[in-house]
């Protein structure tokens, strides 16, 4: 899946974009889990919509992650 040798051979720009992609994946995942798990959410949104938005963010994070990994394997 992730080959450390191919990671070292890439240019600094490609490595930076890969790390940025991982950070954004983690951000969306944490935001989705936070929306679902946080009981006293500061913004007044119904619980059903919060769960729906949280699941949507988690699915989006998964899509970003698979695209990031597949892009690394193709190069």
N, CA, C and O atoms as a CHARMM CRD file, in Angstrom:
* protein
*
  300
    1    1 UNK  N      0.83000  -1.18100   0.00000 PROA 1      0.00000
    2    1 UNK  CA     0.00000   0.00000   0.00000 PROA 1      0.00000
    3    1 UNK  C      0.88000   1.25100   0.00000 PROA 1      0.00000
    4    1 UNK  O      0.98800   1.92100  -1.02700 PROA 1      0.00000
    5    2 UNK  N      1.49900   1.57200   1.11000 PROA 2      0.00000
    6    2 UNK  CA     2.41700   2.70300   1.13600 PROA 2      0.00000
    7    2 UNK  C      3.83700   2.16400   1.13100 PROA 2      0.00000
    8    2 UNK  O      4.21500   1.37900   2.00100 PROA 2      0.00000
    9    3 UNK  N      4.60300   2.58100   0.16800 PROA 3      0.00000
   10    3 UNK  CA     5.97900   2.14100   0.04800 PROA 3      0.00000
   11    3 UNK  C      6.88000   3.28700   0.48600 PROA 3      0.00000
   12    3 UNK  O      6.87800   4.35000  -0.13500 PROA 3      0.00000
   13    4 UNK  N      7.64400   3.08000   1.54100 PROA 4      0.00000
   14    4 UNK  CA     8.49900   4.14200   2.07200 PROA 4      0.00000
   15    4 UNK  C      9.56200   4.53800   1.06200 PROA 4      0.00000
   16    4 UNK  O      9.94400   5.70600   0.99800 PROA 4      0.00000
   17    5 UNK  N     10.04500   3.59000   0.27500 PROA 5      0.00000
   18    5 UNK  CA    11.07100   3.89600  -0.71700 PROA 5      0.00000
   19    5 UNK  C     10.53700   4.84300  -1.79400 PROA 5      0.00000
   20    5 UNK  O     11.23200   5.77800  -2.19100 PROA 5      0.00000
   21    6 UNK  N      9.31600   4.61200  -2.26600 PROA 6      0.00000
   22    6 UNK  CA     8.74200   5.51100  -3.27000 PROA 6      0.00000
   23    6 UNK  C      8.43000   6.87600  -2.66900 PROA 6      0.00000
   24    6 UNK  O      8.44600   7.88500  -3.37500 PROA 6      0.00000
   25    7 UNK  N      8.14800   6.91300  -1.36700 PROA 7      0.00000
   26    7 UNK  CA     7.88700   8.19000  -0.69600 PROA 7      0.00000
   27    7 UNK  C      9.15700   9.03900  -0.66700 PROA 7      0.00000
   28    7 UNK  O      9.08600  10.25800  -0.82800 PROA 7      0.00000
   29    8 UNK  N     10.30800   8.41700  -0.46500 PROA 8      0.00000
   30    8 UNK  CA    11.56300   9.14600  -0.41200 PROA 8      0.00000
   31    8 UNK  C     12.00800   9.61700  -1.79200 PROA 8      0.00000
   32    8 UNK  O     12.74200  10.60100  -1.88900 PROA 8      0.00000
   33    9 UNK  N     11.58900   8.94700  -2.85700 PROA 9      0.00000
   34    9 UNK  CA    12.02500   9.29500  -4.20000 PROA 9      0.00000
   35    9 UNK  C     11.22200  10.45600  -4.79300 PROA 9      0.00000
   36    9 UNK  O     11.63500  11.01600  -5.80900 PROA 9      0.00000
   37   10 UNK  N     10.12800  10.82200  -4.21100 PROA 10     0.00000
   38   10 UNK  CA     9.28400  11.88900  -4.76100 PROA 10     0.00000
   39   10 UNK  C      9.86300  13.25800  -4.44000 PROA 10     0.00000
   40   10 UNK  O     10.66400  13.41800  -3.51900 PROA 10     0.00000
   41   11 UNK  N      9.44200  14.22600  -5.21300 PROA 11     0.00000
   42   11 UNK  CA     9.91400  15.58700  -4.99300 PROA 11     0.00000
   43   11 UNK  C      9.32700  16.13800  -3.68900 PROA 11     0.00000
   44   11 UNK  O      8.31400  15.63100  -3.20700 PROA 11     0.00000
   45   12 UNK  N      9.95100  17.16700  -3.11800 PROA 12     0.00000
   46   12 UNK  CA     9.41300  17.76100  -1.88200 PROA 12     0.00000
   47   12 UNK  C      7.98400  18.27200  -2.04600 PROA 12     0.00000
   48   12 UNK  O      7.19100  18.20500  -1.10700 PROA 12     0.00000
   49   13 UNK  N      7.65100  18.78200  -3.23100 PROA 13     0.00000
   50   13 UNK  CA     6.28900  19.26700  -3.45800 PROA 13     0.00000
   51   13 UNK  C      5.28900  18.10900  -3.39400 PROA 13     0.00000
   52   13 UNK  O      4.22600  18.24600  -2.78800 PROA 13     0.00000
   53   14 UNK  N      5.61400  16.98500  -4.00400 PROA 14     0.00000
   54   14 UNK  CA     4.71700  15.83500  -3.98200 PROA 14     0.00000
   55   14 UNK  C      4.58200  15.27200  -2.57300 PROA 14     0.00000
   56   14 UNK  O      3.49600  14.85600  -2.17000 PROA 14     0.00000
   57   15 UNK  N      5.68700  15.25700  -1.82000 PROA 15     0.00000
   58   15 UNK  CA     5.61300  14.79300  -0.43300 PROA 15     0.00000
   59   15 UNK  C      4.75000  15.72700   0.40600 PROA 15     0.00000
   60   15 UNK  O      3.95400  15.27100   1.22700 PROA 15     0.00000
   61   16 UNK  N      4.90500  17.04700   0.20000 PROA 16     0.00000
   62   16 UNK  CA     4.10000  18.01600   0.93400 PROA 16     0.00000
   63   16 UNK  C      2.61500  17.83000   0.62800 PROA 16     0.00000
   64   16 UNK  O      1.78700  17.84700   1.53900 PROA 16     0.00000
   65   17 UNK  N      2.27800  17.65700  -0.63600 PROA 17     0.00000
   66   17 UNK  CA     0.87700  17.47800  -1.01000 PROA 17     0.00000
   67   17 UNK  C      0.31500  16.17000  -0.45600 PROA 17     0.00000
   68   17 UNK  O     -0.86300  16.09800  -0.10500 PROA 17     0.00000
   69   18 UNK  N      1.15100  15.14000  -0.37900 PROA 18     0.00000
   70   18 UNK  CA     0.71300  13.87800   0.20600 PROA 18     0.00000
   71   18 UNK  C      0.42200  14.05800   1.69700 PROA 18     0.00000
   72   18 UNK  O     -0.60800  13.59400   2.18800 PROA 18     0.00000
   73   19 UNK  N      1.32200  14.72800   2.41600 PROA 19     0.00000
   74   19 UNK  CA     1.12100  14.97900   3.84800 PROA 19     0.00000
   75   19 UNK  C     -0.09700  15.87200   4.06100 PROA 19     0.00000
   76   19 UNK  O     -0.87800  15.64100   4.98400 PROA 19     0.00000
   77   20 UNK  N     -0.26700  16.88500   3.22000 PROA 20     0.00000
   78   20 UNK  CA    -1.44200  17.75100   3.31700 PROA 20     0.00000
   79   20 UNK  C     -2.73000  16.94900   3.09200 PROA 20     0.00000
   80   20 UNK  O     -3.73500  17.18500   3.76200 PROA 20     0.00000
   81   21 UNK  N     -2.69600  16.01700   2.16400 PROA 21     0.00000
   82   21 UNK  CA    -3.85400  15.15000   1.93100 PROA 21     0.00000
   83   21 UNK  C     -4.17700  14.30600   3.14800 PROA 21     0.00000
   84   21 UNK  O     -5.34700  14.12300   3.48500 PROA 21     0.00000
   85   22 UNK  N     -3.14300  13.78400   3.81500 PROA 22     0.00000
   86   22 UNK  CA    -3.37000  13.00300   5.03400 PROA 22     0.00000
   87   22 UNK  C     -3.93000  13.87000   6.15000 PROA 22     0.00000
   88   22 UNK  O     -4.79400  13.42800   6.90700 PROA 22     0.00000
   89   23 UNK  N     -3.44300  15.10400   6.25900 PROA 23     0.00000
   90   23 UNK  CA    -3.94500  16.01900   7.29000 PROA 23     0.00000
   91   23 UNK  C     -5.41600  16.34100   7.03400 PROA 23     0.00000
   92   23 UNK  O     -6.21800  16.36200   7.96700 PROA 23     0.00000
   93   24 UNK  N     -5.77000  16.59000   5.78600 PROA 24     0.00000
   94   24 UNK  CA    -7.16500  16.90300   5.46400 PROA 24     0.00000
   95   24 UNK  C     -8.07000  15.68700   5.70100 PROA 24     0.00000
   96   24 UNK  O     -9.20400  15.83800   6.15400 PROA 24     0.00000
   97   25 UNK  N     -7.57000  14.48800   5.39500 PROA 25     0.00000
   98   25 UNK  CA    -8.32000  13.27200   5.69400 PROA 25     0.00000
   99   25 UNK  C     -8.60600  13.18400   7.19300 PROA 25     0.00000
  100   25 UNK  O     -9.73600  12.92100   7.60400 PROA 25     0.00000
  101   26 UNK  N     -7.57500  13.40700   8.00200 PROA 26     0.00000
  102   26 UNK  CA    -7.73900  13.33000   9.45000 PROA 26     0.00000
  103   26 UNK  C     -8.69400  14.42200   9.94800 PROA 26     0.00000
  104   26 UNK  O     -9.49500  14.18100  10.85100 PROA 26     0.00000
  105   27 UNK  N     -8.60900  15.61900   9.35900 PROA 27     0.00000
  106   27 UNK  CA    -9.49500  16.71400   9.75300 PROA 27     0.00000
  107   27 UNK  C    -10.96100  16.35700   9.51200 PROA 27     0.00000
  108   27 UNK  O    -11.79900  16.53400  10.39700 PROA 27     0.00000
  109   28 UNK  N    -11.27100  15.85500   8.31800 PROA 28     0.00000
  110   28 UNK  CA   -12.65800  15.50200   8.01800 PROA 28     0.00000
  111   28 UNK  C    -13.13700  14.33800   8.87800 PROA 28     0.00000
  112   28 UNK  O    -14.29600  14.30800   9.29000 PROA 28     0.00000
  113   29 UNK  N    -12.25100  13.37800   9.15200 PROA 29     0.00000
  114   29 UNK  CA   -12.63200  12.23900   9.97900 PROA 29     0.00000
  115   29 UNK  C    -12.93400  12.69200  11.40900 PROA 29     0.00000
  116   29 UNK  O    -13.94800  12.29500  11.98300 PROA 29     0.00000
  117   30 UNK  N    -12.06300  13.51700  11.98300 PROA 30     0.00000
  118   30 UNK  CA   -12.27100  14.00500  13.34800 PROA 30     0.00000
  119   30 UNK  C    -13.51300  14.89200  13.42300 PROA 30     0.00000
  120   30 UNK  O    -14.27300  14.80900  14.38800 PROA 30     0.00000
  121   31 UNK  N    -13.72500  15.73100  12.42400 PROA 31     0.00000
  122   31 UNK  CA   -14.90700  16.59000  12.40900 PROA 31     0.00000
  123   31 UNK  C    -16.18600  15.75600  12.33800 PROA 31     0.00000
  124   31 UNK  O    -17.15600  16.05300  13.03500 PROA 31     0.00000
  125   32 UNK  N    -16.19700  14.72300  11.50900 PROA 32     0.00000
  126   32 UNK  CA   -17.37300  13.86000  11.40800 PROA 32     0.00000
  127   32 UNK  C    -17.64700  13.11800  12.70000 PROA 32     0.00000
  128   32 UNK  O    -18.79000  13.04600  13.15100 PROA 32     0.00000
  129   33 UNK  N    -16.59900  12.56400  13.29700 PROA 33     0.00000
  130   33 UNK  CA   -16.77800  11.84600  14.56600 PROA 33     0.00000
  131   33 UNK  C    -17.19300  12.81400  15.66500 PROA 33     0.00000
  132   33 UNK  O    -18.02100  12.48400  16.51400 PROA 33     0.00000
  133   34 UNK  N    -16.61600  14.00800  15.64400 PROA 34     0.00000
  134   34 UNK  CA   -16.98100  15.01300  16.65000 PROA 34     0.00000
  135   34 UNK  C    -18.43600  15.43600  16.54700 PROA 34     0.00000
  136   34 UNK  O    -19.10600  15.61600  17.56400 PROA 34     0.00000
  137   35 UNK  N    -18.92900  15.59700  15.32500 PROA 35     0.00000
  138   35 UNK  CA   -20.33500  15.96400  15.14600 PROA 35     0.00000
  139   35 UNK  C    -21.26200  14.88600  15.69200 PROA 35     0.00000
  140   35 UNK  O    -22.30300  15.18500  16.27600 PROA 35     0.00000
  141   36 UNK  N    -20.87800  13.64100  15.49800 PROA 36     0.00000
  142   36 UNK  CA   -21.72900  12.54200  15.96800 PROA 36     0.00000
  143   36 UNK  C    -21.64600  12.39500  17.49000 PROA 36     0.00000
  144   36 UNK  O    -22.66800  12.19700  18.14700 PROA 36     0.00000
  145   37 UNK  N    -20.45000  12.48900  18.04600 PROA 37     0.00000
  146   37 UNK  CA   -20.25400  12.17200  19.45900 PROA 37     0.00000
  147   37 UNK  C    -20.52000  13.33000  20.41600 PROA 37     0.00000
  148   37 UNK  O    -20.84100  13.09100  21.58000 PROA 37     0.00000
  149   38 UNK  N    -20.39900  14.56300  19.96800 PROA 38     0.00000
  150   38 UNK  CA   -20.52200  15.72100  20.84800 PROA 38     0.00000
  151   38 UNK  C    -21.98300  15.95600  21.21000 PROA 38     0.00000
  152   38 UNK  O    -22.79500  16.30200  20.35300 PROA 38     0.00000
  153   39 UNK  N    -22.31000  15.76600  22.48200 PROA 39     0.00000
  154   39 UNK  CA   -23.70300  15.88800  22.90900 PROA 39     0.00000
  155   39 UNK  C    -24.16400  17.34100  23.02000 PROA 39     0.00000
  156   39 UNK  O    -25.27100  17.66600  22.58900 PROA 39     0.00000
  157   40 UNK  N    -23.33800  18.22000  23.58800 PROA 40     0.00000
  158   40 UNK  CA   -23.69900  19.63300  23.76800 PROA 40     0.00000
  159   40 UNK  C    -23.04100  20.47100  22.67900 PROA 40     0.00000
  160   40 UNK  O    -22.20600  21.32900  22.96500 PROA 40     0.00000
  161   41 UNK  N    -23.41600  20.22000  21.44600 PROA 41     0.00000
  162   41 UNK  CA   -22.82400  20.92400  20.31500 PROA 41     0.00000
  163   41 UNK  C    -23.23100  22.38900  20.37100 PROA 41     0.00000
  164   41 UNK  O    -24.41100  22.68300  20.56300 PROA 41     0.00000
  165   42 UNK  N    -22.27200  23.33500  20.20500 PROA 42     0.00000
  166   42 UNK  CA   -22.59200  24.76000  20.37300 PROA 42     0.00000
  167   42 UNK  C    -23.56700  25.32100  19.34400 PROA 42     0.00000
  168   42 UNK  O    -24.27300  26.28700  19.63100 PROA 42     0.00000
  169   43 UNK  N    -23.61800  24.73500  18.15300 PROA 43     0.00000
  170   43 UNK  CA   -24.54300  25.20200  17.12800 PROA 43     0.00000
  171   43 UNK  C    -25.83900  24.40400  17.26400 PROA 43     0.00000
  172   43 UNK  O    -25.80300  23.18600  17.43800 PROA 43     0.00000
  173   44 UNK  N    -26.95900  25.07500  17.18700 PROA 44     0.00000
  174   44 UNK  CA   -28.25100  24.44100  17.39400 PROA 44     0.00000
  175   44 UNK  C    -28.70000  23.71900  16.11800 PROA 44     0.00000
  176   44 UNK  O    -29.34900  24.30900  15.25400 PROA 44     0.00000
  177   45 UNK  N    -28.34300  22.43300  16.01600 PROA 45     0.00000
  178   45 UNK  CA   -28.74700  21.58100  14.89100 PROA 45     0.00000
  179   45 UNK  C    -29.40400  20.34100  15.49000 PROA 45     0.00000
  180   45 UNK  O    -28.93900  19.81400  16.50100 PROA 45     0.00000
  181   46 UNK  N    -30.47700  19.88000  14.87200 PROA 46     0.00000
  182   46 UNK  CA   -31.13400  18.66700  15.35900 PROA 46     0.00000
  183   46 UNK  C    -30.16500  17.49800  15.31900 PROA 46     0.00000
  184   46 UNK  O    -29.29700  17.42200  14.44900 PROA 46     0.00000
  185   47 UNK  N    -30.32300  16.59300  16.26900 PROA 47     0.00000
  186   47 UNK  CA   -29.40800  15.45500  16.39100 PROA 47     0.00000
  187   47 UNK  C    -29.40000  14.60800  15.12500 PROA 47     0.00000
  188   47 UNK  O    -28.34000  14.12800  14.72300 PROA 47     0.00000
  189   48 UNK  N    -30.53900  14.41300  14.49000 PROA 48     0.00000
  190   48 UNK  CA   -30.60700  13.60600  13.26900 PROA 48     0.00000
  191   48 UNK  C    -29.75400  14.21900  12.16400 PROA 48     0.00000
  192   48 UNK  O    -29.03200  13.50300  11.47000 PROA 48     0.00000
  193   49 UNK  N    -29.82800  15.51700  11.99900 PROA 49     0.00000
  194   49 UNK  CA   -29.05500  16.18300  10.95600 PROA 49     0.00000
  195   49 UNK  C    -27.56500  16.20600  11.29200 PROA 49     0.00000
  196   49 UNK  O    -26.72200  16.12700  10.39900 PROA 49     0.00000
  197   50 UNK  N    -27.24500  16.31500  12.58500 PROA 50     0.00000
  198   50 UNK  CA   -25.84000  16.25500  12.98400 PROA 50     0.00000
  199   50 UNK  C    -25.23500  14.90100  12.66300 PROA 50     0.00000
  200   50 UNK  O    -24.11700  14.82100  12.15400 PROA 50     0.00000
  201   51 UNK  N    -25.97500  13.82600  12.95900 PROA 51     0.00000
  202   51 UNK  CA   -25.49400  12.48000  12.65700 PROA 51     0.00000
  203   51 UNK  C    -25.35600  12.30000  11.15500 PROA 51     0.00000
  204   51 UNK  O    -24.37100  11.72800  10.68600 PROA 51     0.00000
  205   52 UNK  N    -26.32500  12.77800  10.40300 PROA 52     0.00000
  206   52 UNK  CA   -26.27300  12.67100   8.94900 PROA 52     0.00000
  207   52 UNK  C    -25.06600  13.42400   8.38500 PROA 52     0.00000
  208   52 UNK  O    -24.36400  12.90900   7.51500 PROA 52     0.00000
  209   53 UNK  N    -24.82800  14.63000   8.87300 PROA 53     0.00000
  210   53 UNK  CA   -23.67700  15.41200   8.42400 PROA 53     0.00000
  211   53 UNK  C    -22.36700  14.74000   8.84100 PROA 53     0.00000
  212   53 UNK  O    -21.40300  14.73100   8.07500 PROA 53     0.00000
  213   54 UNK  N    -22.33100  14.18700  10.03700 PROA 54     0.00000
  214   54 UNK  CA   -21.13800  13.48000  10.50600 PROA 54     0.00000
  215   54 UNK  C    -20.82400  12.26300   9.65000 PROA 54     0.00000
  216   54 UNK  O    -19.66600  12.04000   9.29900 PROA 54     0.00000
  217   55 UNK  N    -21.82700  11.48100   9.31200 PROA 55     0.00000
  218   55 UNK  CA   -21.62500  10.31100   8.45200 PROA 55     0.00000
  219   55 UNK  C    -21.17700  10.75400   7.07000 PROA 55     0.00000
  220   55 UNK  O    -20.29700  10.13100   6.47500 PROA 55     0.00000
  221   56 UNK  N    -21.76900  11.81800   6.55500 PROA 56     0.00000
  222   56 UNK  CA   -21.37800  12.33900   5.24600 PROA 56     0.00000
  223   56 UNK  C    -19.90300  12.77400   5.24400 PROA 56     0.00000
  224   56 UNK  O    -19.17900  12.50700   4.28500 PROA 56     0.00000
  225   57 UNK  N    -19.46500  13.43600   6.30700 PROA 57     0.00000
  226   57 UNK  CA   -18.06000  13.85100   6.40900 PROA 57     0.00000
  227   57 UNK  C    -17.12400  12.65100   6.50500 PROA 57     0.00000
  228   57 UNK  O    -16.03800  12.67300   5.92600 PROA 57     0.00000
  229   58 UNK  N    -17.52300  11.61100   7.22400 PROA 58     0.00000
  230   58 UNK  CA   -16.69900  10.40800   7.33200 PROA 58     0.00000
  231   58 UNK  C    -16.59400   9.70200   5.99000 PROA 58     0.00000
  232   58 UNK  O    -15.51900   9.22700   5.62400 PROA 58     0.00000
  233   59 UNK  N    -17.69700   9.62500   5.24900 PROA 59     0.00000
  234   59 UNK  CA   -17.66800   9.01300   3.91700 PROA 59     0.00000
  235   59 UNK  C    -16.78500   9.83400   2.98700 PROA 59     0.00000
  236   59 UNK  O    -16.01700   9.27100   2.20700 PROA 59     0.00000
  237   60 UNK  N    -16.88600  11.15600   3.06000 PROA 60     0.00000
  238   60 UNK  CA   -16.05200  12.02000   2.23400 PROA 60     0.00000
  239   60 UNK  C    -14.56900  11.84500   2.57700 PROA 60     0.00000
  240   60 UNK  O    -13.71900  11.84600   1.68600 PROA 60     0.00000
  241   61 UNK  N    -14.26500  11.69700   3.85600 PROA 61     0.00000
  242   61 UNK  CA   -12.88100  11.45800   4.26900 PROA 61     0.00000
  243   61 UNK  C    -12.38000  10.14100   3.69600 PROA 61     0.00000
  244   61 UNK  O    -11.23200  10.05000   3.25900 PROA 61     0.00000
  245   62 UNK  N    -13.23000   9.12500   3.69400 PROA 62     0.00000
  246   62 UNK  CA   -12.84200   7.83800   3.11800 PROA 62     0.00000
  247   62 UNK  C    -12.58300   7.93500   1.62800 PROA 62     0.00000
  248   62 UNK  O    -11.64200   7.32600   1.11900 PROA 62     0.00000
  249   63 UNK  N    -13.40800   8.69300   0.92600 PROA 63     0.00000
  250   63 UNK  CA   -13.21300   8.88300  -0.51600 PROA 63     0.00000
  251   63 UNK  C    -11.91100   9.61200  -0.77900 PROA 63     0.00000
  252   63 UNK  O    -11.16400   9.23400  -1.68000 PROA 63     0.00000
  253   64 UNK  N    -11.62600  10.65300  -0.00700 PROA 64     0.00000
  254   64 UNK  CA   -10.36100  11.38400  -0.16400 PROA 64     0.00000
  255   64 UNK  C     -9.17100  10.47400   0.09100 PROA 64     0.00000
  256   64 UNK  O     -8.17700  10.53400  -0.63300 PROA 64     0.00000
  257   65 UNK  N     -9.26300   9.63400   1.11100 PROA 65     0.00000
  258   65 UNK  CA    -8.16000   8.74600   1.45200 PROA 65     0.00000
  259   65 UNK  C     -7.91200   7.72500   0.34200 PROA 65     0.00000
  260   65 UNK  O     -6.76200   7.48700  -0.02900 PROA 65     0.00000
  261   66 UNK  N     -8.97200   7.12200  -0.19200 PROA 66     0.00000
  262   66 UNK  CA    -8.78100   6.13700  -1.26000 PROA 66     0.00000
  263   66 UNK  C     -8.21100   6.79600  -2.50800 PROA 66     0.00000
  264   66 UNK  O     -7.36600   6.20600  -3.18100 PROA 66     0.00000
  265   67 UNK  N     -8.65400   8.00500  -2.83100 PROA 67     0.00000
  266   67 UNK  CA    -8.08600   8.70900  -3.99000 PROA 67     0.00000
  267   67 UNK  C     -6.62200   9.05000  -3.75500 PROA 67     0.00000
  268   67 UNK  O     -5.81600   8.97700  -4.68200 PROA 67     0.00000
  269   68 UNK  N     -6.27000   9.41800  -2.53900 PROA 68     0.00000
  270   68 UNK  CA    -4.88700   9.74100  -2.21600 PROA 68     0.00000
  271   68 UNK  C     -3.99700   8.50900  -2.33800 PROA 68     0.00000
  272   68 UNK  O     -2.90600   8.59100  -2.90300 PROA 68     0.00000
  273   69 UNK  N     -4.43900   7.38600  -1.82300 PROA 69     0.00000
  274   69 UNK  CA    -3.65000   6.15700  -1.88400 PROA 69     0.00000
  275   69 UNK  C     -3.54800   5.65700  -3.32200 PROA 69     0.00000
  276   69 UNK  O     -2.47300   5.23900  -3.75200 PROA 69     0.00000
  277   70 UNK  N     -4.64700   5.69200  -4.06800 PROA 70     0.00000
  278   70 UNK  CA    -4.60400   5.23500  -5.45900 PROA 70     0.00000
  279   70 UNK  C     -3.71900   6.13800  -6.30900 PROA 70     0.00000
  280   70 UNK  O     -3.05000   5.65300  -7.22200 PROA 70     0.00000
  281   71 UNK  N     -3.70100   7.41900  -6.03500 PROA 71     0.00000
  282   71 UNK  CA    -2.84300   8.35000  -6.76800 PROA 71     0.00000
  283   71 UNK  C     -1.38700   8.01700  -6.49800 PROA 71     0.00000
  284   71 UNK  O     -0.57300   8.08200  -7.41900 PROA 71     0.00000
  285   72 UNK  N     -1.03500   7.67000  -5.30000 PROA 72     0.00000
  286   72 UNK  CA     0.34700   7.35100  -4.95000 PROA 72     0.00000
  287   72 UNK  C      0.78900   6.05900  -5.63500 PROA 72     0.00000
  288   72 UNK  O      1.94800   5.95100  -6.03700 PROA 72     0.00000
  289   73 UNK  N     -0.09500   5.08500  -5.77800 PROA 73     0.00000
  290   73 UNK  CA     0.26500   3.81600  -6.40600 PROA 73     0.00000
  291   73 UNK  C      0.44400   3.97300  -7.91100 PROA 73     0.00000
  292   73 UNK  O      1.26700   3.27400  -8.50200 PROA 73     0.00000
  293   74 UNK  N     -0.30200   4.87100  -8.54600 PROA 74     0.00000
  294   74 UNK  CA    -0.22000   5.05600  -9.99500 PROA 74     0.00000
  295   74 UNK  C      1.05800   5.75500 -10.41600 PROA 74     0.00000
  296   74 UNK  O      1.57000   5.50300 -11.50700 PROA 74     0.00000
  297   75 UNK  N      1.59000   6.64200  -9.55900 PROA 75     0.00000
  298   75 UNK  CA     2.76600   7.43400  -9.93300 PROA 75     0.00000
  299   75 UNK  C      4.02500   6.60900  -9.95000 PROA 75     0.00000
  300   75 UNK  O      5.10100   7.13000 -10.24600 PROA 75     0.00000
